[in-house]
């Protein structure tokens, strides 16, 4: 879950050059051919000069009344979204059109026939798929990440057209022909510095699953004095969050003062990145390695850090392949007492899952504003007791139904609904291939279907929950249920390690699940319930997403962007208090 699900996910701003349309690939208009569906129609193709071979993917038609950014950058969750329509393209030959008419599914408006007449910026984009021959014998087509974090709007290699302004009237019979005329360029790889190092590792476990080489990544922040103290070995803290090409936890690490001309959110973000640099180099923070984990996959920009029937054994690969490789290369202490994990939002869930599923590997987790940790409160739905994830029966008993909200502001105003976002995801990709939040949950938590794609936990059209899939989720990924079910064996390994923080007005209703978890953990104090968990659960009064602890009276950005400075001393105290006899507690504390 994220504040940015369909916005930029912590990535640097990208300057995307817009080239002039290619010769022989014009945008054109013509009367609709006889016998076709009456009204407005679009035909989108690509020329052989751009790509000589057939293509598989999802063709997106994008229409915007906002003359600001390109239409592809204006598809977002909620009322601010511009219009998008989507159709699958399979073995699409150069010059062959994908046809959008009134039957093509759209968001926010469901059909071209509902489009208000007016002036629009019109653009098309082909989100390309590759064929994966998985180790289990399934052959499926998915979008491979190319260093952008599963963002179709900027993914290198995707084909698109330049926006063109035109007047459209859905009641008028007309054909608009659009030719894709360029491919999105590669993302420039960030450079290493004296403090920040970038690591790529081919995972044997994931490569066997996907039937091709699969890499894991990490961005490692080295402590001041790392080079001048070659005998020092360091504790390691792992950060989980949405994909970022460079160091971000969630704030970046800026080694120079930000330019004065930055404004708005960017100015705040960069100033806190510079503050982290100053705190880090002035000795105001414990000297540790901080590792921002990178694990984008064909379904989402992160794997949630667990083994999955659809994504593969990411949990084992991260804990068993990435962790030892990083600690060996950068002089980590390499023992569980000197290892902690934290994360926010999606990363908060992934960090907690790493600790729960690998209880002996880490010495504590700080799970901040985590995605639903108990599926009895899957946002506002009990997946086990209620029949529908989109609609709730009218509690007044009037026989109607109420839409389930997906997000809200601090005053309780609903921004969008679960049904609306699922409808958007269905437009962006069939078979769970949107690259967005609900499809990601179904890919991570769900079983694989006969066709190799994830089995949905609910009907995409109606929201009706599939009880057998919900039961599958429960036994494998419902962290609250798993902790309660297995506390007799898990509890002794997790004493003092579990720390969870959430705002009591979380924007995505994540506080409900944390309340259920808190109820169980607090109950471990009672006799007969196993060891007391001896950790912490904190609710930020009046705080939304993503509250990470700290001063409840401070602005959300202050708490969010200084989370690393606040947590590292807590982690150090935990490590020093639990270090075994003879452990190295001095070489890194120079």
Secondary structure, DSSP 8 states (H G I E B T S, - for coil): --TTTTS--S------------TT---EEE---TTS-SSEEEEEEE-TTT-SS-EEEEEEEEEES--SS-GGG---SSTT--EEEEEEEEEE-TT--EEE-TTS-EESSSSGGG--SEEEEEEEEEEE-EEEE-TTS-EEEE----SS-S-TTT-TT-EE---EEEEE-TTS-EEEEEEE-EE----------SSEEEEEEE-HHHHHHHTS--EEEEEEE--TTTTT-TT--B-EEEEE-S--SS--SSS---SS---TT--HHHHHHHHHHHHHHHHHHTT-S---EEEEEE---SSSS--TTSEETTTEEHHHHIIIIIHHHHHHHTTB--SGGGEEEEEETHHHHHHHHHHHHTTTT-S-EEEES-S-SSGGGBTTB-TTT-SBSSEEE-TT-SS-EEE-EEEE-TT--EEEEHHHHHHHHHHH-STT-S-SHHHHHHHHHS-B-TTSSB--SB-TTT-BB-HHHHHHHHHHH-HHHHHHHHHHHHHHHHTTTEEEEEETT-TTS-HHHHHHHHHHHHHTTSTTS-S----EEEEETT--TT--SS-TTS-HHHHHHTHHHHHHHHHHHHHHHH--TT---STT--
